[in-house]
């Protein structure tokens, strides 16, 4: 199973060094959306998420996609 890495980029950056084994890219996208939503829920006082993204990479550090937090907002 492929391993995906979920790094955060905003005013502070966090590089995922462990990653997660997931079945495919669609599962990685769902995980990235869940991560962004969880972080937005943990900091409800923060109103501007426009500069925050989840960067998803593979084992060879190839960037597969960037998911802006605003694309992950609940309905």
PDB file of N, CA, C, O and CB in Angstrom:
ATOM      1  N   UNK A   1       0.846  -1.184   0.000  1.00  0.00           N
ATOM      2  CA  UNK A   1       0.000   0.000   0.000  1.00  0.00           C
ATOM      3  C   UNK A   1       0.889   1.244   0.000  1.00  0.00           C
ATOM      4  O   UNK A   1       1.890   1.286   0.714  1.00  0.00           O
ATOM      5  CB  UNK A   1      -0.961   0.000   1.226  1.00  0.00           C
ATOM      6  N   UNK A   2       0.535   2.248  -0.787  1.00  0.00           N
ATOM      7  CA  UNK A   2       1.359   3.463  -0.833  1.00  0.00           C
ATOM      8  C   UNK A   2       1.276   4.269   0.465  1.00  0.00           C
ATOM      9  O   UNK A   2       0.275   4.229   1.181  1.00  0.00           O
ATOM     10  CB  UNK A   2       0.932   4.339  -2.008  1.00  0.00           C
ATOM     11  N   UNK A   3       2.342   4.992   0.741  1.00  0.00           N
ATOM     12  CA  UNK A   3       2.401   5.872   1.912  1.00  0.00           C
ATOM     13  C   UNK A   3       2.304   7.312   1.425  1.00  0.00           C
ATOM     14  O   UNK A   3       2.969   7.710   0.469  1.00  0.00           O
ATOM     15  CB  UNK A   3       3.719   5.643   2.740  1.00  0.00           C
ATOM     16  N   UNK A   4       1.459   8.082   2.107  1.00  0.00           N
ATOM     17  CA  UNK A   4       1.236   9.490   1.783  1.00  0.00           C
ATOM     18  C   UNK A   4       1.635  10.336   2.981  1.00  0.00           C
ATOM     19  O   UNK A   4       1.461   9.933   4.131  1.00  0.00           O
ATOM     20  CB  UNK A   4      -0.248   9.751   1.389  1.00  0.00           C
ATOM     21  N   UNK A   5       2.172  11.516   2.694  1.00  0.00           N
ATOM     22  CA  UNK A   5       2.633  12.443   3.723  1.00  0.00           C
ATOM     23  C   UNK A   5       1.804  13.716   3.639  1.00  0.00           C
ATOM     24  O   UNK A   5       1.549  14.232   2.551  1.00  0.00           O
ATOM     25  CB  UNK A   5       4.153  12.756   3.563  1.00  0.00           C
ATOM     26  N   UNK A   6       1.381  14.220   4.809  1.00  0.00           N
ATOM     27  CA  UNK A   6       0.470  15.355   4.894  1.00  0.00           C
ATOM     28  C   UNK A   6       1.153  16.485   5.644  1.00  0.00           C
ATOM     29  O   UNK A   6       1.149  16.509   6.875  1.00  0.00           O
ATOM     30  CB  UNK A   6      -0.859  14.957   5.588  1.00  0.00           C
ATOM     31  N   UNK A   7       1.731  17.406   4.919  1.00  0.00           N
ATOM     32  CA  UNK A   7       2.429  18.540   5.523  1.00  0.00           C
ATOM     33  C   UNK A   7       1.525  19.762   5.502  1.00  0.00           C
ATOM     34  O   UNK A   7       0.670  19.906   4.628  1.00  0.00           O
ATOM     35  CB  UNK A   7       3.758  18.832   4.783  1.00  0.00           C
ATOM     36  N   UNK A   8       1.725  20.635   6.471  1.00  0.00           N
ATOM     37  CA  UNK A   8       0.918  21.847   6.588  1.00  0.00           C
ATOM     38  C   UNK A   8       1.762  23.057   6.241  1.00  0.00           C
ATOM     39  O   UNK A   8       2.937  23.137   6.599  1.00  0.00           O
ATOM     40  CB  UNK A   8       0.331  21.987   8.008  1.00  0.00           C
ATOM     41  N   UNK A   9       1.154  23.983   5.549  1.00  0.00           N
ATOM     42  CA  UNK A   9       1.827  25.241   5.229  1.00  0.00           C
ATOM     43  C   UNK A   9       0.878  26.384   5.532  1.00  0.00           C
ATOM     44  O   UNK A   9      -0.233  26.452   5.005  1.00  0.00           O
ATOM     45  CB  UNK A   9       2.288  25.281   3.739  1.00  0.00           C
ATOM     46  N   UNK A  10       1.332  27.270   6.383  1.00  0.00           N
ATOM     47  CA  UNK A  10       0.627  28.520   6.707  1.00  0.00           C
ATOM     48  C   UNK A  10       1.655  29.438   7.347  1.00  0.00           C
ATOM     49  O   UNK A  10       2.810  29.456   6.923  1.00  0.00           O
ATOM     50  CB  UNK A  10      -0.623  28.277   7.670  1.00  0.00           C
ATOM     51  N   UNK A  11       1.261  30.198   8.359  1.00  0.00           N
ATOM     52  CA  UNK A  11       2.237  31.050   9.028  1.00  0.00           C
ATOM     53  C   UNK A  11       3.300  30.210   9.753  1.00  0.00           C
ATOM     54  O   UNK A  11       4.406  30.690  10.000  1.00  0.00           O
ATOM     55  CB  UNK A  11       1.529  31.987  10.022  1.00  0.00           C
ATOM     56  N   UNK A  12       2.972  28.983  10.087  1.00  0.00           N
ATOM     57  CA  UNK A  12       3.919  27.996  10.600  1.00  0.00           C
ATOM     58  C   UNK A  12       3.823  26.777   9.693  1.00  0.00           C
ATOM     59  O   UNK A  12       2.758  26.489   9.147  1.00  0.00           O
ATOM     60  CB  UNK A  12       3.622  27.623  12.111  1.00  0.00           C
ATOM     61  N   UNK A  13       4.922  26.067   9.532  1.00  0.00           N
ATOM     62  CA  UNK A  13       4.886  24.873   8.699  1.00  0.00           C
ATOM     63  C   UNK A  13       5.143  23.638   9.544  1.00  0.00           C
ATOM     64  O   UNK A  13       5.851  23.689  10.549  1.00  0.00           O
ATOM     65  CB  UNK A  13       5.913  24.969   7.564  1.00  0.00           C
ATOM     66  N   UNK A  14       4.563  22.544   9.123  1.00  0.00           N
ATOM     67  CA  UNK A  14       4.745  21.260   9.783  1.00  0.00           C
ATOM     68  C   UNK A  14       4.930  20.209   8.701  1.00  0.00           C
ATOM     69  O   UNK A  14       4.055  20.022   7.855  1.00  0.00           O
ATOM     70  CB  UNK A  14       3.535  20.914  10.717  1.00  0.00           C
ATOM     71  N   UNK A  15       6.072  19.519   8.727  1.00  0.00           N
ATOM     72  CA  UNK A  15       6.333  18.457   7.767  1.00  0.00           C
ATOM     73  C   UNK A  15       6.021  17.110   8.407  1.00  0.00           C
ATOM     74  O   UNK A  15       6.532  16.787   9.479  1.00  0.00           O
ATOM     75  CB  UNK A  15       7.798  18.504   7.275  1.00  0.00           C
ATOM     76  N   UNK A  16       5.193  16.344   7.751  1.00  0.00           N
ATOM     77  CA  UNK A  16       4.835  15.002   8.194  1.00  0.00           C
ATOM     78  C   UNK A  16       6.006  14.073   7.886  1.00  0.00           C
ATOM     79  O   UNK A  16       6.378  13.912   6.724  1.00  0.00           O
ATOM     80  CB  UNK A  16       3.517  14.503   7.501  1.00  0.00           C
ATOM     81  N   UNK A  17       6.588  13.465   8.909  1.00  0.00           N
ATOM     82  CA  UNK A  17       7.715  12.560   8.692  1.00  0.00           C
ATOM     83  C   UNK A  17       7.303  11.091   8.775  1.00  0.00           C
ATOM     84  O   UNK A  17       8.085  10.208   8.425  1.00  0.00           O
ATOM     85  CB  UNK A  17       8.808  12.842   9.706  1.00  0.00           C
ATOM     86  N   UNK A  18       6.082  10.827   9.236  1.00  0.00           N
ATOM     87  CA  UNK A  18       5.616   9.448   9.389  1.00  0.00           C
ATOM     88  C   UNK A  18       4.747   8.986   8.222  1.00  0.00           C
ATOM     89  O   UNK A  18       4.896   7.865   7.736  1.00  0.00           O
ATOM     90  CB  UNK A  18       4.842   9.309  10.678  1.00  0.00           C
ATOM     91  N   UNK A  19       3.855   9.838   7.785  1.00  0.00           N
ATOM     92  CA  UNK A  19       2.949   9.479   6.710  1.00  0.00           C
ATOM     93  C   UNK A  19       1.927   8.440   7.125  1.00  0.00           C
ATOM     94  O   UNK A  19       1.938   7.945   8.252  1.00  0.00           O
ATOM     95  CB  UNK A  19       3.725   8.978   5.540  1.00  0.00           C
ATOM     96  N   UNK A  20       1.048   8.122   6.196  1.00  0.00           N
ATOM     97  CA  UNK A  20       0.007   7.114   6.407  1.00  0.00           C
ATOM     98  C   UNK A  20      -0.061   6.219   5.187  1.00  0.00           C
ATOM     99  O   UNK A  20       0.055   6.682   4.052  1.00  0.00           O
ATOM    100  CB  UNK A  20      -1.374   7.774   6.682  1.00  0.00           C
ATOM    101  N   UNK A  21      -0.250   4.931   5.434  1.00  0.00           N
ATOM    102  CA  UNK A  21      -0.497   4.018   4.330  1.00  0.00           C
ATOM    103  C   UNK A  21      -1.977   4.059   4.009  1.00  0.00           C
ATOM    104  O   UNK A  21      -2.818   3.800   4.870  1.00  0.00           O
ATOM    105  CB  UNK A  21      -0.034   2.572   4.670  1.00  0.00           C
ATOM    106  N   UNK A  22      -2.287   4.383   2.775  1.00  0.00           N
ATOM    107  CA  UNK A  22      -3.673   4.465   2.326  1.00  0.00           C
ATOM    108  C   UNK A  22      -3.792   3.757   0.981  1.00  0.00           C
ATOM    109  O   UNK A  22      -2.806   3.583   0.265  1.00  0.00           O
ATOM    110  CB  UNK A  22      -4.146   5.951   2.220  1.00  0.00           C
ATOM    111  N   UNK A  23      -4.997   3.358   0.655  1.00  0.00           N
ATOM    112  CA  UNK A  23      -5.207   2.531  -0.534  1.00  0.00           C
ATOM    113  C   UNK A  23      -4.957   3.250  -1.856  1.00  0.00           C
ATOM    114  O   UNK A  23      -4.502   2.633  -2.819  1.00  0.00           O
ATOM    115  CB  UNK A  23      -6.594   2.006  -0.527  1.00  0.00           C
ATOM    116  N   UNK A  24      -5.258   4.572  -1.911  1.00  0.00           N
ATOM    117  CA  UNK A  24      -5.112   5.275  -3.188  1.00  0.00           C
ATOM    118  C   UNK A  24      -5.151   6.786  -2.973  1.00  0.00           C
ATOM    119  O   UNK A  24      -5.287   7.270  -1.849  1.00  0.00           O
ATOM    120  CB  UNK A  24      -6.220   4.847  -4.174  1.00  0.00           C
ATOM    121  N   UNK A  25      -5.030   7.508  -4.066  1.00  0.00           N
ATOM    122  CA  UNK A  25      -4.995   8.969  -4.013  1.00  0.00           C
ATOM    123  C   UNK A  25      -6.319   9.554  -3.515  1.00  0.00           C
ATOM    124  O   UNK A  25      -6.324  10.576  -2.829  1.00  0.00           O
ATOM    125  CB  UNK A  25      -4.665   9.533  -5.390  1.00  0.00           C
ATOM    126  N   UNK A  26      -7.427   8.918  -3.852  1.00  0.00           N
ATOM    127  CA  UNK A  26      -8.728   9.392  -3.370  1.00  0.00           C
ATOM    128  C   UNK A  26      -8.807   9.304  -1.847  1.00  0.00           C
ATOM    129  O   UNK A  26      -9.358  10.196  -1.202  1.00  0.00           O
ATOM    130  CB  UNK A  26      -9.870   8.576  -4.009  1.00  0.00           C
ATOM    131  N   UNK A  27      -8.267   8.249  -1.277  1.00  0.00           N
ATOM    132  CA  UNK A  27      -8.241   8.112   0.184  1.00  0.00           C
ATOM    133  C   UNK A  27      -7.330   9.172   0.798  1.00  0.00           C
ATOM    134  O   UNK A  27      -7.623   9.697   1.873  1.00  0.00           O
ATOM    135  CB  UNK A  27      -7.767   6.693   0.593  1.00  0.00           C
ATOM    136  N   UNK A  28      -6.223   9.490   0.118  1.00  0.00           N
ATOM    137  CA  UNK A  28      -5.326  10.541   0.603  1.00  0.00           C
ATOM    138  C   UNK A  28      -6.021  11.897   0.572  1.00  0.00           C
ATOM    139  O   UNK A  28      -5.843  12.704   1.484  1.00  0.00           O
ATOM    140  CB  UNK A  28      -4.039  10.584  -0.238  1.00  0.00           C
ATOM    141  N   UNK A  29      -6.803  12.153  -0.458  1.00  0.00           N
ATOM    142  CA  UNK A  29      -7.546  13.416  -0.532  1.00  0.00           C
ATOM    143  C   UNK A  29      -8.570  13.510   0.598  1.00  0.00           C
ATOM    144  O   UNK A  29      -8.717  14.569   1.208  1.00  0.00           O
ATOM    145  CB  UNK A  29      -8.250  13.549  -1.898  1.00  0.00           C
ATOM    146  N   UNK A  30      -9.270  12.429   0.881  1.00  0.00           N
ATOM    147  CA  UNK A  30     -10.232  12.411   1.993  1.00  0.00           C
ATOM    148  C   UNK A  30      -9.530  12.676   3.318  1.00  0.00           C
ATOM    149  O   UNK A  30     -10.048  13.399   4.169  1.00  0.00           O
ATOM    150  CB  UNK A  30     -10.971  11.060   2.049  1.00  0.00           C
ATOM    151  N   UNK A  31      -8.360  12.091   3.488  1.00  0.00           N
ATOM    152  CA  UNK A  31      -7.583  12.302   4.716  1.00  0.00           C
ATOM    153  C   UNK A  31      -7.150  13.765   4.834  1.00  0.00           C
ATOM    154  O   UNK A  31      -7.214  14.339   5.921  1.00  0.00           O
ATOM    155  CB  UNK A  31      -6.343  11.375   4.741  1.00  0.00           C
ATOM    156  N   UNK A  32      -6.718  14.365   3.743  1.00  0.00           N
ATOM    157  CA  UNK A  32      -6.306  15.775   3.747  1.00  0.00           C
ATOM    158  C   UNK A  32      -7.481  16.679   4.095  1.00  0.00           C
ATOM    159  O   UNK A  32      -7.322  17.630   4.859  1.00  0.00           O
ATOM    160  CB  UNK A  32      -5.720  16.173   2.378  1.00  0.00           C
ATOM    161  N   UNK A  33      -8.648  16.396   3.548  1.00  0.00           N
ATOM    162  CA  UNK A  33      -9.853  17.174   3.865  1.00  0.00           C
ATOM    163  C   UNK A  33     -10.185  17.044   5.342  1.00  0.00           C
ATOM    164  O   UNK A  33     -10.488  18.040   5.998  1.00  0.00           O
ATOM    165  CB  UNK A  33     -11.051  16.710   3.005  1.00  0.00           C
ATOM    166  N   UNK A  34     -10.131  15.830   5.871  1.00  0.00           N
ATOM    167  CA  UNK A  34     -10.407  15.617   7.292  1.00  0.00           C
ATOM    168  C   UNK A  34      -9.419  16.335   8.185  1.00  0.00           C
ATOM    169  O   UNK A  34      -9.807  16.901   9.207  1.00  0.00           O
ATOM    170  CB  UNK A  34     -10.392  14.146   7.610  1.00  0.00           C
ATOM    171  N   UNK A  35      -8.145  16.324   7.817  1.00  0.00           N
ATOM    172  CA  UNK A  35      -7.119  17.022   8.596  1.00  0.00           C
ATOM    173  C   UNK A  35      -7.398  18.520   8.630  1.00  0.00           C
ATOM    174  O   UNK A  35      -7.361  19.138   9.695  1.00  0.00           O
ATOM    175  CB  UNK A  35      -5.719  16.755   8.010  1.00  0.00           C
ATOM    176  N   UNK A  36      -7.675  19.101   7.473  1.00  0.00           N
ATOM    177  CA  UNK A  36      -7.963  20.538   7.416  1.00  0.00           C
ATOM    178  C   UNK A  36      -9.196  20.881   8.239  1.00  0.00           C
ATOM    179  O   UNK A  36      -9.187  21.863   8.981  1.00  0.00           O
ATOM    180  CB  UNK A  36      -8.161  20.990   5.964  1.00  0.00           C
ATOM    181  N   UNK A  37     -10.247  20.095   8.119  1.00  0.00           N
ATOM    182  CA  UNK A  37     -11.478  20.351   8.880  1.00  0.00           C
ATOM    183  C   UNK A  37     -11.237  20.242  10.378  1.00  0.00           C
ATOM    184  O   UNK A  37     -11.734  21.061  11.152  1.00  0.00           O
ATOM    185  CB  UNK A  37     -12.578  19.375   8.460  1.00  0.00           C
ATOM    186  N   UNK A  38     -10.474  19.231  10.790  1.00  0.00           N
ATOM    187  CA  UNK A  38     -10.167  19.073  12.217  1.00  0.00           C
ATOM    188  C   UNK A  38      -9.408  20.270  12.758  1.00  0.00           C
ATOM    189  O   UNK A  38      -9.714  20.764  13.843  1.00  0.00           O
ATOM    190  CB  UNK A  38      -9.359  17.802  12.451  1.00  0.00           C
ATOM    191  N   UNK A  39      -8.422  20.738  12.011  1.00  0.00           N
ATOM    192  CA  UNK A  39      -7.640  21.881  12.476  1.00  0.00           C
ATOM    193  C   UNK A  39      -8.492  23.151  12.545  1.00  0.00           C
ATOM    194  O   UNK A  39      -8.333  23.955  13.464  1.00  0.00           O
ATOM    195  CB  UNK A  39      -6.438  22.107  11.557  1.00  0.00           C
ATOM    196  N   UNK A  40      -9.388  23.332  11.586  1.00  0.00           N
ATOM    197  CA  UNK A  40     -10.272  24.507  11.629  1.00  0.00           C
ATOM    198  C   UNK A  40     -11.215  24.439  12.827  1.00  0.00           C
ATOM    199  O   UNK A  40     -11.538  25.467  13.422  1.00  0.00           O
ATOM    200  CB  UNK A  40     -11.087  24.616  10.324  1.00  0.00           C
ATOM    201  N   UNK A  41     -11.657  23.235  13.182  1.00  0.00           N
ATOM    202  CA  UNK A  41     -12.534  23.075  14.355  1.00  0.00           C
ATOM    203  C   UNK A  41     -11.778  23.312  15.660  1.00  0.00           C
ATOM    204  O   UNK A  41     -12.349  23.803  16.633  1.00  0.00           O
ATOM    205  CB  UNK A  41     -13.158  21.674  14.366  1.00  0.00           C
ATOM    206  N   UNK A  42     -10.487  22.958  15.675  1.00  0.00           N
ATOM    207  CA  UNK A  42      -9.682  23.140  16.886  1.00  0.00           C
ATOM    208  C   UNK A  42      -9.361  24.609  17.160  1.00  0.00           C
ATOM    209  O   UNK A  42      -9.065  24.980  18.296  1.00  0.00           O
ATOM    210  CB  UNK A  42      -8.391  22.352  16.770  1.00  0.00           C
ATOM    211  N   UNK A  43      -9.418  25.440  16.127  1.00  0.00           N
ATOM    212  CA  UNK A  43      -9.114  26.865  16.269  1.00  0.00           C
ATOM    213  C   UNK A  43     -10.253  27.703  15.692  1.00  0.00           C
ATOM    214  O   UNK A  43     -10.065  28.408  14.700  1.00  0.00           O
ATOM    215  CB  UNK A  43      -7.778  27.213  15.567  1.00  0.00           C
ATOM    216  N   UNK A  44     -11.431  27.629  16.308  1.00  0.00           N
ATOM    217  CA  UNK A  44     -12.583  28.351  15.740  1.00  0.00           C
ATOM    218  C   UNK A  44     -12.427  29.872  15.767  1.00  0.00           C
ATOM    219  O   UNK A  44     -13.092  30.572  15.003  1.00  0.00           O
ATOM    220  CB  UNK A  44     -13.836  27.972  16.489  1.00  0.00           C
ATOM    221  N   UNK A  45     -11.564  30.388  16.629  1.00  0.00           N
ATOM    222  CA  UNK A  45     -11.379  31.843  16.719  1.00  0.00           C
ATOM    223  C   UNK A  45     -10.604  32.397  15.526  1.00  0.00           C
ATOM    224  O   UNK A  45     -10.680  33.588  15.222  1.00  0.00           O
ATOM    225  CB  UNK A  45     -10.652  32.201  18.012  1.00  0.00           C
ATOM    226  N   UNK A  46      -9.870  31.531  14.866  1.00  0.00           N
ATOM    227  CA  UNK A  46      -9.129  31.976  13.681  1.00  0.00           C
ATOM    228  C   UNK A  46     -10.111  32.078  12.512  1.00  0.00           C
ATOM    229  O   UNK A  46     -10.812  31.116  12.199  1.00  0.00           O
ATOM    230  CB  UNK A  46      -7.946  30.991  13.342  1.00  0.00           C
ATOM    231  N   UNK A  47     -10.155  33.207  11.893  1.00  0.00           N
ATOM    232  CA  UNK A  47     -11.150  33.417  10.848  1.00  0.00           C
ATOM    233  C   UNK A  47     -10.572  33.348   9.435  1.00  0.00           C
ATOM    234  O   UNK A  47     -11.305  33.083   8.483  1.00  0.00           O
ATOM    235  CB  UNK A  47     -11.813  34.745  11.048  1.00  0.00           C
ATOM    236  N   UNK A  48      -9.292  33.577   9.291  1.00  0.00           N
ATOM    237  CA  UNK A  48      -8.698  33.605   7.952  1.00  0.00           C
ATOM    238  C   UNK A  48      -7.853  32.353   7.726  1.00  0.00           C
ATOM    239  O   UNK A  48      -6.726  32.257   8.211  1.00  0.00           O
ATOM    240  CB  UNK A  48      -7.838  34.879   7.760  1.00  0.00           C
ATOM    241  N   UNK A  49      -8.402  31.414   6.998  1.00  0.00           N
ATOM    242  CA  UNK A  49      -7.706  30.175   6.666  1.00  0.00           C
ATOM    243  C   UNK A  49      -7.187  30.210   5.230  1.00  0.00           C
ATOM    244  O   UNK A  49      -6.698  29.199   4.726  1.00  0.00           O
ATOM    245  CB  UNK A  49      -8.636  28.972   6.864  1.00  0.00           C
ATOM    246  N   UNK A  50      -7.287  31.356   4.573  1.00  0.00           N
ATOM    247  CA  UNK A  50      -6.982  31.430   3.146  1.00  0.00           C
ATOM    248  C   UNK A  50      -5.529  31.093   2.811  1.00  0.00           C
ATOM    249  O   UNK A  50      -5.252  30.662   1.692  1.00  0.00           O
ATOM    250  CB  UNK A  50      -7.300  32.804   2.638  1.00  0.00           C
ATOM    251  N   UNK A  51      -4.613  31.272   3.730  1.00  0.00           N
ATOM    252  CA  UNK A  51      -3.210  30.990   3.450  1.00  0.00           C
ATOM    253  C   UNK A  51      -2.742  29.611   3.883  1.00  0.00           C
ATOM    254  O   UNK A  51      -1.551  29.308   3.813  1.00  0.00           O
ATOM    255  CB  UNK A  51      -2.370  32.006   4.108  1.00  0.00           C
ATOM    256  N   UNK A  52      -3.672  28.775   4.329  1.00  0.00           N
ATOM    257  CA  UNK A  52      -3.305  27.465   4.865  1.00  0.00           C
ATOM    258  C   UNK A  52      -3.602  26.359   3.857  1.00  0.00           C
ATOM    259  O   UNK A  52      -4.657  26.340   3.224  1.00  0.00           O
ATOM    260  CB  UNK A  52      -4.051  27.195   6.176  1.00  0.00           C
ATOM    261  N   UNK A  53      -2.652  25.446   3.724  1.00  0.00           N
ATOM    262  CA  UNK A  53      -2.839  24.312   2.824  1.00  0.00           C
ATOM    263  C   UNK A  53      -2.313  23.025   3.449  1.00  0.00           C
ATOM    264  O   UNK A  53      -1.446  23.044   4.324  1.00  0.00           O
ATOM    265  CB  UNK A  53      -2.142  24.572   1.486  1.00  0.00           C
ATOM    266  N   UNK A  54      -2.854  21.922   2.982  1.00  0.00           N
ATOM    267  CA  UNK A  54      -2.300  20.598   3.270  1.00  0.00           C
ATOM    268  C   UNK A  54      -1.608  20.156   1.992  1.00  0.00           C
ATOM    269  O   UNK A  54      -2.237  20.060   0.938  1.00  0.00           O
ATOM    270  CB  UNK A  54      -3.420  19.557   3.733  1.00  0.00           C
ATOM    271  N   UNK A  55      -0.318  19.888   2.085  1.00  0.00           N
ATOM    272  CA  UNK A  55       0.450  19.406   0.929  1.00  0.00           C
ATOM    273  C   UNK A  55       0.620  17.899   1.068  1.00  0.00           C
ATOM    274  O   UNK A  55       1.148  17.416   2.070  1.00  0.00           O
ATOM    275  CB  UNK A  55       1.849  20.124   0.825  1.00  0.00           C
ATOM    276  N   UNK A  56       0.176  17.169   0.071  1.00  0.00           N
ATOM    277  CA  UNK A  56       0.249  15.711   0.092  1.00  0.00           C
ATOM    278  C   UNK A  56       1.349  15.261  -0.862  1.00  0.00           C
ATOM    279  O   UNK A  56       1.370  15.626  -2.037  1.00  0.00           O
ATOM    280  CB  UNK A  56      -1.120  15.073  -0.296  1.00  0.00           C
ATOM    281  N   UNK A  57       2.268  14.451  -0.318  1.00  0.00           N
ATOM    282  CA  UNK A  57       3.425  13.967  -1.073  1.00  0.00           C
ATOM    283  C   UNK A  57       3.504  12.455  -0.972  1.00  0.00           C
ATOM    284  O   UNK A  57       2.868  11.832  -0.122  1.00  0.00           O
ATOM    285  CB  UNK A  57       4.733  14.612  -0.560  1.00  0.00           C
ATOM    286  N   UNK A  58       4.309  11.877  -1.871  1.00  0.00           N
ATOM    287  CA  UNK A  58       4.527  10.434  -1.835  1.00  0.00           C
ATOM    288  C   UNK A  58       5.872  10.116  -1.186  1.00  0.00           C
ATOM    289  O   UNK A  58       6.555  11.009  -0.686  1.00  0.00           O
ATOM    290  CB  UNK A  58       4.463   9.841  -3.256  1.00  0.00           C
ATOM    291  N   UNK A  59       6.242   8.844  -1.199  1.00  0.00           N
ATOM    292  CA  UNK A  59       7.498   8.392  -0.574  1.00  0.00           C
ATOM    293  C   UNK A  59       8.744   9.043  -1.166  1.00  0.00           C
ATOM    294  O   UNK A  59       9.760   9.172  -0.482  1.00  0.00           O
ATOM    295  CB  UNK A  59       7.618   6.897  -0.702  1.00  0.00           C
ATOM    296  N   UNK A  60       8.676   9.448  -2.422  1.00  0.00           N
ATOM    297  CA  UNK A  60       9.826  10.075  -3.067  1.00  0.00           C
ATOM    298  C   UNK A  60       9.794  11.597  -2.960  1.00  0.00           C
ATOM    299  O   UNK A  60      10.534  12.290  -3.658  1.00  0.00           O
ATOM    300  CB  UNK A  60       9.885   9.667  -4.523  1.00  0.00           C
ATOM    301  N   UNK A  61       8.938  12.110  -2.089  1.00  0.00           N
ATOM    302  CA  UNK A  61       8.765  13.545  -1.842  1.00  0.00           C
ATOM    303  C   UNK A  61       8.225  14.294  -3.053  1.00  0.00           C
ATOM    304  O   UNK A  61       8.418  15.504  -3.171  1.00  0.00           O
ATOM    305  CB  UNK A  61      10.078  14.154  -1.424  1.00  0.00           C
ATOM    306  N   UNK A  62       7.556  13.591  -3.941  1.00  0.00           N
ATOM    307  CA  UNK A  62       6.862  14.244  -5.043  1.00  0.00           C
ATOM    308  C   UNK A  62       5.549  14.809  -4.523  1.00  0.00           C
ATOM    309  O   UNK A  62       4.766  14.094  -3.897  1.00  0.00           O
ATOM    310  CB  UNK A  62       6.616  13.256  -6.221  1.00  0.00           C
ATOM    311  N   UNK A  63       5.308  16.074  -4.777  1.00  0.00           N
ATOM    312  CA  UNK A  63       4.036  16.681  -4.357  1.00  0.00           C
ATOM    313  C   UNK A  63       2.946  16.164  -5.282  1.00  0.00           C
ATOM    314  O   UNK A  63       3.024  16.311  -6.502  1.00  0.00           O
ATOM    315  CB  UNK A  63       4.103  18.257  -4.386  1.00  0.00           C
ATOM    316  N   UNK A  64       1.931  15.559  -4.684  1.00  0.00           N
ATOM    317  CA  UNK A  64       0.816  15.015  -5.453  1.00  0.00           C
ATOM    318  C   UNK A  64      -0.275  16.052  -5.635  1.00  0.00           C
ATOM    319  O   UNK A  64      -0.860  16.170  -6.712  1.00  0.00           O
ATOM    320  CB  UNK A  64       0.250  13.777  -4.771  1.00  0.00           C
ATOM    321  N   UNK A  65      -0.546  16.810  -4.567  1.00  0.00           N
ATOM    322  CA  UNK A  65      -1.488  17.925  -4.662  1.00  0.00           C
ATOM    323  C   UNK A  65      -1.401  18.781  -3.413  1.00  0.00           C
ATOM    324  O   UNK A  65      -0.926  18.342  -2.365  1.00  0.00           O
ATOM    325  CB  UNK A  65      -2.930  17.414  -4.865  1.00  0.00           C
ATOM    326  N   UNK A  66      -1.872  20.016  -3.548  1.00  0.00           N
ATOM    327  CA  UNK A  66      -2.044  20.932  -2.413  1.00  0.00           C
ATOM    328  C   UNK A  66      -3.536  21.135  -2.234  1.00  0.00           C
ATOM    329  O   UNK A  66      -4.259  21.397  -3.196  1.00  0.00           O
ATOM    330  CB  UNK A  66      -1.295  22.312  -2.640  1.00  0.00           C
ATOM    331  N   UNK A  67      -3.986  21.014  -1.005  1.00  0.00           N
ATOM    332  CA  UNK A  67      -5.391  21.227  -0.704  1.00  0.00           C
ATOM    333  C   UNK A  67      -5.526  22.475   0.173  1.00  0.00           C
ATOM    334  O   UNK A  67      -5.198  22.429   1.359  1.00  0.00           O
ATOM    335  CB  UNK A  67      -6.007  19.978  -0.002  1.00  0.00           C
ATOM    336  N   UNK A  68      -6.002  23.580  -0.389  1.00  0.00           N
ATOM    337  CA  UNK A  68      -6.259  24.759   0.451  1.00  0.00           C
ATOM    338  C   UNK A  68      -7.327  24.437   1.496  1.00  0.00           C
ATOM    339  O   UNK A  68      -8.317  23.770   1.198  1.00  0.00           O
ATOM    340  CB  UNK A  68      -6.704  25.968  -0.419  1.00  0.00           C
ATOM    341  N   UNK A  69      -7.119  24.908   2.700  1.00  0.00           N
ATOM    342  CA  UNK A  69      -8.095  24.659   3.761  1.00  0.00           C
ATOM    343  C   UNK A  69      -9.494  25.081   3.347  1.00  0.00           C
ATOM    344  O   UNK A  69     -10.467  24.405   3.681  1.00  0.00           O
ATOM    345  CB  UNK A  69      -7.691  25.390   5.031  1.00  0.00           C
ATOM    346  N   UNK A  70      -9.609  26.181   2.629  1.00  0.00           N
ATOM    347  CA  UNK A  70     -10.937  26.692   2.268  1.00  0.00           C
ATOM    348  C   UNK A  70     -11.697  25.714   1.378  1.00  0.00           C
ATOM    349  O   UNK A  70     -12.928  25.741   1.353  1.00  0.00           O
ATOM    350  CB  UNK A  70     -10.810  28.039   1.561  1.00  0.00           C
ATOM    351  N   UNK A  71     -10.994  24.853   0.650  1.00  0.00           N
ATOM    352  CA  UNK A  71     -11.674  23.829  -0.156  1.00  0.00           C
ATOM    353  C   UNK A  71     -12.241  22.717   0.718  1.00  0.00           C
ATOM    354  O   UNK A  71     -13.087  21.943   0.270  1.00  0.00           O
ATOM    355  CB  UNK A  71     -10.710  23.237  -1.187  1.00  0.00           C
ATOM    356  N   UNK A  72     -11.782  22.638   1.956  1.00  0.00           N
ATOM    357  CA  UNK A  72     -12.215  21.569   2.861  1.00  0.00           C
ATOM    358  C   UNK A  72     -13.335  22.009   3.800  1.00  0.00           C
ATOM    359  O   UNK A  72     -13.851  21.193   4.563  1.00  0.00           O
ATOM    360  CB  UNK A  72     -11.039  21.077   3.676  1.00  0.00           C
ATOM    361  N   UNK A  73     -13.716  23.275   3.758  1.00  0.00           N
ATOM    362  CA  UNK A  73     -14.741  23.773   4.682  1.00  0.00           C
ATOM    363  C   UNK A  73     -16.017  22.971   4.545  1.00  0.00           C
ATOM    364  O   UNK A  73     -16.417  22.582   3.447  1.00  0.00           O
ATOM    365  CB  UNK A  73     -15.026  25.260   4.431  1.00  0.00           C
ATOM    366  N   UNK A  74     -16.653  22.729   5.695  1.00  0.00           N
ATOM    367  CA  UNK A  74     -17.953  22.052   5.704  1.00  0.00           C
ATOM    368  C   UNK A  74     -18.968  22.935   5.008  1.00  0.00           C
ATOM    369  O   UNK A  74     -19.031  24.144   5.228  1.00  0.00           O
ATOM    370  CB  UNK A  74     -18.413  21.723   7.155  1.00  0.00           C
ATOM    371  N   UNK A  75     -19.772  22.289   4.149  1.00  0.00           N
ATOM    372  CA  UNK A  75     -20.882  22.902   3.455  1.00  0.00           C
ATOM    373  C   UNK A  75     -21.024  24.311   3.629  1.00  0.00           C
ATOM    374  O   UNK A  75     -21.943  24.912   3.072  1.00  0.00           O
ATOM    375  CB  UNK A  75     -22.067  22.318   3.827  1.00  0.00           C
TER     376      UNK A  75
END
